[in-house]
Amino acid sequence: MSTQPPILKVDNAQNVLKESNFQRKVIESFCVLGHILFFLVKLLYYWGEVIYLKLNPPPPTSVKGQIVLITGAGHGIGRELALAYSSRGAIVVGWDINKRNNDETIKEIAELGGRPKAYSFQCDITNREEVLKTAKDVQSLVGDVDILINNAGIMPCHSLDDHTPQEIEKIIAVNLTAHFWLLEAFLPNMKRKNQGHIVSISSMAGLIGFTNLVPYCATKFGVRGYMEALFDELKLTNPKNRIKMTVIFPYMVDTGLCKRPKIKYETLMPLLSPKDVAEEILDAQCKAKLEVTIPNYLGGLTLMGRCLPYNAAMNLKRTFEAIVESDM
């Protein structure tokens, strides 16, 4: 009685496996092709939706009576945000590591009169335990936060070689890591209520790399990345998710962080006013925009740059050069 040699059994098994893999590739290829064709049909709908909303935008939501927590409220954009939200009837909760500046912002709101009470809390947002403790104090004294604005940031401006390890760690801690402690403090309650709005201030340096801002750019790219991923995660885990998110990408703002700006076309691209930027941020939040560049046209230029060959994009960037020189 003859038996099949072992080597033939192996060859037969390999042939069956190859045929199976080939059939699977064919089936998956047809599936992918079908999905692409279906996507192209849906794309027409999505573009129609965009055009319709452009022509018939929904009315902006009111922030009256909403509790708005703003980090870095003692200075610059944060201070102007506090004043702007208060003027619209929001209850402002200002956080800042600088108690004096923060108190002055809240005092100014109180002196304007006819506005809801505003609150000042001193907090080092890089300290997780302090963030969680201060968040509990806010919840106890003021109530549940409806709108969280991650605004606080630092921006040392010099070459990577001149950044100390301690300075790099601090930039990452303030500009990026702290956002996660604030999310830990306030996102669970937003999930429980299935409502709220998270606004994070990135930068044009979160879309384009700039000299003398290597660690800063890393953190601002990180802000864009985590916001995009978190939005996707919230939608995936809860198809009826109503927590809104907005990322802001401002051009250079006249807050003192840009100590030595170098702008080729300064009359056409001057430093932005913190007050104007705050109004743009408030408007974007009320209209529930996902991403906003300030000024708006920079978004189009950035997108065009991403579609160009690398050298062409760099040439475009140099044409409209707006950088910061070393502050050392």
Secondary structure, DSSP 4 states (H G I P E B T S, - for coil): -----HHHHHHHHHHHHHHHHHHHHHHHHHHHHHHHHHHHHHHHHHHHHHHHHHHSPPPPPP-TT-EEEEETTTSHHHHHHHHHHHHTT-EEEEEES-HHHHHHHHHHHHHH-SS---EEEE--TT-HHHHHHHHHHHHHHT---SEEEE-------S-GGG--HHHHHHHHIIIIIHHHHHHHHHHHHHHHHT-EEEEEE--GGGTS--TT-HHHHHHHHHHHHHHHHHHHHHHHH-TT--EEEEEEEE--BTTTT-SSEEETTTTTSPPBPHHHHHHHHHHHHHTT-SEEEESTHHHHHHHHHHHS-HHHHHHHHHHT-EEE----
